[in-house]
Amino acid sequence: MFNMSNFIEENLTEGYLTRSFTETQINIFALNYLNRGQIEQEVFDKIIKFVEENEPYPEEEEDKETKEDKKTKEDKETKEDKKTKEDKETKE
């Protein structure tokens, strides 16, 4: 038999993981379903807890990795600049 509450819970959590919905959207949708009586408070709490436990949002993780890559590149360039400067001083 079809269970609307399970369907909503599964799709909201899956939608968050696949980046179909943001945390804010999940919160709003879940609250709307709760207010309409389509899910119980327990399911609402599970959805909210799921989003909180799976933070940061996957996109933010990618941004973090990109920042780390950028820092590594900057550090490498700084080391190369130092070496070039040292080589130049050695020649003089």
N, C-alpha and C positions, 0 to 999 in steps of 0.2 A: 504494500500500500504506500502511496506517495505521502511523504512527510514534509510539509511546507517549511517547518522550522529547520530541519536538517538541510534542506535545499538552500535556504537563505544563508545559513551559517557556512556551509561549504563554498558557496559561490562568493560570498563576501571575503572569506579568508583567501581563497584561490585568486580572486580579483586583486587583492593586495599584493600577493606574491608575484603575480604576473605584471604588476604595474598598471593594471587596468583602472584601479582606483587608488587615490591617495588616502592617507590616514584620515584626513578631514572628511572625505567623502564616505569612508567606511563608518565613521562615527555618526554622521548625519543619517545615512541609510539605516544603520542599526537602530538608531533612536526612532526613526519613522516607523520601522517594522514593529518595534516594541509598543509604540503609542497606538498602532492600529490593531494590536493584539495578535499579530502574525508570528511573533516569537515571545518567549517568556523572559523574565528578568535574568534567569540563569544563562540562557543562550546569549543574551545581550552582553552579559559580563564575560562570557567565554570569548566572544568576538573581540571585545575591547582589550581583554588580556592578551589575546593572540597578537594583536597589532602592537601592543606595548612590548611584548617579549621578542618580537621580530624587528625591532628598531635597531639601528637606523634603517629607514626606508632603503631598499636596495640601491636606488640611484645615488644616495648619499655615500654609500660604500664605494661606488665607482668614482665619485668626485674625490673621495679621500685618496684612492689609489692614484688618480691623475695628479693630485697635489704632491704625493710622495715621489712620483716619477719626475715631476717638474723640479722638486728640491734636489733629487739625485743629479739631474742634468745640470742644475745651477752649481752644485758642489763640484761636479766634474769640471765645469768651465772655469771655476775659481781656481782649482788645482792646476789646470792647464795654464791659466794666466800667470800664476805664481812661478811655475816652471819656466815659462817663456821669459819672465822678468829676471829670474835667476840666471838663465842662460845668457841673456843680454849683458848682465852685470859681469859675468865671468869673461865674456869676450872683450869687455872694455878693460 
